[in-house]
Amino acid sequence: MKFGVVVFPGSNCDRDMIETLQDLNQEVIPLWHKDKDISSFTTQDCIVLPGGFSYGDYLRCGAIARFSPMMKSVIDFANKGGKVLGVCNGFQILCESGLLPGVLLRNAHQQFICKNVFIRDNNGTALKIPVAHGEGRYYANDQVLRDLNEHKQVIYRYCNVDGELTEESNPNGALESIAGIVNREGNVFGMMPHPERACNEALQNMDGKIVFNSLFGLS
């Protein structure tokens, strides 16, 4: 499996993502936001939109990046069944581009948050993964939320260390504690927490590897 990591002006997690995927023995190719050619990638590969502050988060997070030349190719790639992962700002870009439903709003407490949190997958396993965002509060209308739940598109929810969904464990006020979702077709993934920052034994946290293994079958 080959990964392409898109670099926007303002990306600050692209190197983290590249090095983490390389440590997982994956081929990784950086992709510049002004380029368009991703013809070397097949639908078995994955394009990653990393975290950061693309275009300085002017207008609103991800709003400008959505119109970059590379994103036009990424949208076409996703619509053909190619895998796409957006983390933090990348998640915001996926929502802005219409590849995922909903929107990421300002955190409920109106403050930037940077700390380890716990997220729960659909098996109920609690994983410790860092967050670092000011606009990570997932929001969607009632119909979208019903569809997400009905089709099991919510892949991660904020929880406590025991895997329980509580108000205290929701760091940004996201509806239904949603931390990550997938599209109906199952090939476009978005999440606010940073799994690439939880794949280093020096940090005493390897839970991010569980995320990558769960999403892409990487060991």
Backbone torsions as a table, in degrees:
resi	resn	phi	psi	omega
1	MET	NA	135.9	-178.7
2	LYS	-112.7	141.8	180.0
3	PHE	-118.1	136.9	170.9
4	GLY	-112.2	127.3	-179.0
5	VAL	-109.4	114.5	-177.5
6	VAL	-77.4	133.2	178.8
7	VAL	-112.1	114.6	175.7
8	PHE	-100.0	158.6	170.3
9	PRO	-63.6	119.0	-176.4
10	GLY	108.1	-11.5	175.2
11	SER	-60.5	135.9	176.8
12	ASN	-130.3	6.7	178.9
13	CYS	-121.9	8.8	-177.7
14	ASP	-64.5	-42.6	179.4
15	ARG	-67.5	-39.1	177.0
16	ASP	-57.7	-46.2	-178.4
17	MET	-65.6	-44.1	-178.8
18	ILE	-61.6	-47.9	-177.2
19	GLU	-67.3	-36.8	178.2
20	THR	-63.7	-46.2	-179.9
21	LEU	-65.7	-36.0	176.3
22	GLN	-65.9	-38.7	176.8
23	ASP	-63.5	-24.6	177.0
24	LEU	-89.5	14.4	175.0
25	ASN	65.8	35.1	178.0
26	GLN	-106.6	148.3	173.0
27	GLU	-76.8	129.6	-176.4
28	VAL	-129.6	133.4	179.4
29	ILE	-124.8	119.0	174.6
30	PRO	-66.7	141.4	-179.5
31	LEU	-124.2	121.5	-178.5
32	TRP	-80.1	139.3	-171.7
33	HIS	-61.7	-23.4	-178.9
34	LYS	-86.5	-11.4	178.4
35	ASP	-83.0	165.8	-178.4
36	LYS	-127.5	-22.1	-169.3
37	ASP	-82.4	111.1	171.6
38	ILE	-125.3	32.6	-176.6
39	SER	-66.8	-17.6	179.7
40	SER	-78.6	-7.5	-180.0
41	PHE	-96.9	136.8	175.8
42	THR	-102.7	173.7	-179.9
43	THR	-69.3	-7.2	174.5
44	GLN	-86.9	-8.1	-179.7
45	ASP	-95.9	-178.3	-176.3
46	CYS	-140.0	136.2	172.0
47	ILE	-102.7	132.3	-177.4
48	VAL	-113.7	130.8	172.0
49	LEU	-103.2	109.0	-173.0
50	PRO	-81.9	176.8	178.7
51	GLY	-79.6	168.6	179.7
52	GLY	144.2	-150.1	-178.3
53	PHE	-136.0	67.8	-174.2
54	SER	-53.1	129.2	-178.6
55	TYR	55.0	30.8	177.6
56	GLY	69.7	11.5	-176.7
57	ASP	57.5	27.8	175.7
58	TYR	-67.3	155.9	-171.3
59	LEU	67.5	-75.6	171.1
60	ARG	-164.5	163.3	-172.8
61	CYS	-57.4	124.4	175.4
62	GLY	82.6	-6.9	-173.2
63	ALA	-67.5	-36.2	-179.9
64	ILE	-84.1	-41.7	-179.3
65	ALA	-57.4	-31.7	-179.0
66	ARG	-56.6	-27.1	-176.7
67	PHE	-99.6	8.0	179.8
68	SER	-67.6	153.1	178.8
69	PRO	-54.1	-41.9	-178.7
70	MET	-62.4	-38.2	-177.7
71	MET	-65.0	-30.1	176.2
72	LYS	-61.7	-39.1	178.1
73	SER	-72.0	-37.8	179.9
74	VAL	-65.1	-41.4	178.4
75	ILE	-61.5	-43.9	178.7
76	ASP	-65.0	-41.1	178.2
77	PHE	-59.7	-46.4	179.7
78	ALA	-64.4	-41.7	-179.2
79	ASN	-65.6	-19.5	177.2
80	LYS	-92.0	0.1	177.4
81	GLY	105.4	1.0	178.4
82	GLY	-68.7	149.7	-178.7
83	LYS	-81.4	138.0	178.4
84	VAL	-136.4	132.8	176.5
85	LEU	-121.4	128.4	174.5
86	GLY	-118.8	126.3	-179.6
87	VAL	-115.2	126.3	178.3
88	CYS	57.9	-108.9	178.2
89	ASN	-58.2	-32.2	176.6
90	GLY	-64.2	-36.4	175.2
91	PHE	-63.4	-43.4	178.5
92	GLN	-60.8	-41.0	179.8
93	ILE	-65.5	-39.7	179.0
94	LEU	-62.6	-39.0	177.8
95	CYS	-70.0	-41.0	178.0
96	GLU	-62.2	-34.4	-176.7
97	SER	-83.2	-8.0	-179.5
98	GLY	84.3	5.0	177.4
99	LEU	-74.9	-22.7	173.7
100	LEU	-131.7	148.1	-179.3
101	PRO	-80.4	159.4	176.3
102	GLY	91.6	-171.2	-177.0
103	VAL	-152.1	156.3	175.7
104	LEU	-106.4	118.8	-176.9
105	LEU	-103.5	171.3	175.4
106	ARG	-54.8	141.5	176.8
107	ASN	-54.2	146.2	-175.0
108	ALA	-57.4	-34.6	-179.0
109	HIS	-88.5	3.8	175.7
110	GLN	62.1	27.0	179.4
111	GLN	-129.9	149.1	173.5
112	PHE	-68.5	140.8	-179.1
113	ILE	-125.9	135.1	179.8
114	CYS	-144.2	102.9	-178.0
115	LYS	-169.5	170.0	172.2
116	ASN	-77.0	137.2	173.8
117	VAL	-130.8	175.0	175.0
118	PHE	-112.7	139.0	174.8
119	ILE	-126.5	150.3	-177.0
120	ARG	-114.4	131.0	175.1
121	ASP	-86.8	-176.8	-175.9
122	ASN	-71.6	-9.8	175.1
123	ASN	-91.8	-2.1	179.0
124	GLY	86.6	5.0	-179.7
125	THR	-77.7	127.4	178.8
126	ALA	-88.6	126.3	-179.3
127	LEU	-118.3	138.7	177.5
128	LYS	-92.0	113.0	-176.1
129	ILE	-134.5	136.6	179.7
130	PRO	-72.4	150.1	168.1
131	VAL	-120.7	153.5	176.1
132	ALA	-157.3	89.3	-176.4
133	HIS	-158.3	157.5	174.1
134	GLY	-109.7	-17.5	-178.8
135	GLU	-132.2	74.3	-176.6
136	GLY	-121.9	10.1	-176.3
137	ARG	-80.9	104.2	-178.1
138	TYR	-68.3	134.0	179.7
139	TYR	-139.9	140.3	174.0
140	ALA	-155.6	159.8	179.8
141	ASN	-73.5	171.8	-173.8
142	ASP	-60.3	-38.9	-178.9
143	GLN	-65.7	-43.0	178.6
144	VAL	-62.4	-43.5	178.6
145	LEU	-61.3	-41.8	177.5
146	ARG	-61.4	-43.4	-179.8
147	ASP	-64.1	-42.4	-180.0
148	LEU	-60.0	-43.8	-179.3
149	ASN	-71.3	-42.0	-178.1
150	GLU	-62.2	-39.0	-176.1
151	HIS	-99.3	13.3	175.8
152	LYS	55.1	46.2	-178.6
153	GLN	-93.7	-6.8	174.9
154	VAL	-84.9	114.0	-175.4
155	ILE	-97.7	-23.5	177.9
156	TYR	-143.4	139.6	173.5
157	ARG	-128.0	145.2	175.9
158	TYR	-66.8	137.8	-177.3
159	CYS	-148.3	179.3	173.4
160	ASN	-93.9	-177.1	-175.0
161	VAL	-61.6	-22.6	179.2
162	ASP	-92.1	3.0	179.5
163	GLY	84.5	11.2	-178.9
164	GLU	-89.7	139.0	177.5
165	LEU	-85.9	112.3	-179.6
166	THR	-130.6	159.5	177.4
167	GLU	-62.1	-36.4	-177.4
168	GLU	-69.7	-27.5	-177.2
169	SER	-87.1	-4.6	178.8
170	ASN	-91.5	104.8	-169.6
171	PRO	-74.8	-18.1	-173.0
172	ASN	-131.2	1.3	-179.3
173	GLY	83.4	17.8	180.0
174	ALA	-56.5	139.0	177.5
175	LEU	-59.1	134.0	179.1
176	GLU	53.2	26.4	177.8
177	SER	58.3	29.7	-175.6
178	ILE	-72.5	124.2	178.7
179	ALA	-112.2	-19.4	-179.2
180	GLY	-163.6	145.4	-178.9
181	ILE	-138.2	167.8	175.1
182	VAL	-131.5	154.1	179.0
183	ASN	-74.2	171.7	-176.0
184	ARG	-61.2	-34.6	-177.2
185	GLU	-78.0	-15.9	175.8
186	GLY	84.0	19.8	-178.8
187	ASN	-120.2	-6.1	178.7
188	VAL	-119.4	119.7	-175.1
189	PHE	-117.1	138.9	175.4
190	GLY	-136.8	138.6	178.1
191	MET	-152.2	146.0	178.4
192	MET	-80.4	-43.1	179.1
193	PRO	-63.5	157.4	-173.8
194	HIS	-105.0	93.1	179.3
195	PRO	-65.9	-27.4	-179.2
196	GLU	-67.6	-15.9	177.5
197	ARG	-93.7	8.1	179.8
198	ALA	-130.8	46.4	-178.8
199	CYS	-134.7	32.2	-176.0
200	ASN	-134.8	122.5	-178.0
201	GLU	-63.2	-26.7	178.7
202	ALA	-64.5	-24.7	178.2
203	LEU	-91.0	-0.7	-179.6
204	GLN	57.1	37.8	178.5
205	ASN	-153.2	114.9	179.3
206	MET	-118.4	15.6	-176.4
207	ASP	-65.1	-22.6	178.2
208	GLY	-62.3	-31.4	177.9
209	LYS	-63.3	-32.4	178.1
210	ILE	-65.3	-37.7	178.1
211	VAL	-62.8	-51.5	-178.4
212	PHE	-62.8	-38.2	178.7
213	ASN	-66.0	-40.2	-179.4
214	SER	-66.0	-42.0	-175.7
215	LEU	-78.4	-37.5	-170.1
216	PHE	-128.2	4.3	179.1
217	GLY	70.3	28.2	178.2
218	LEU	-89.5	143.9	179.0
219	SER	-108.1	NA	NA
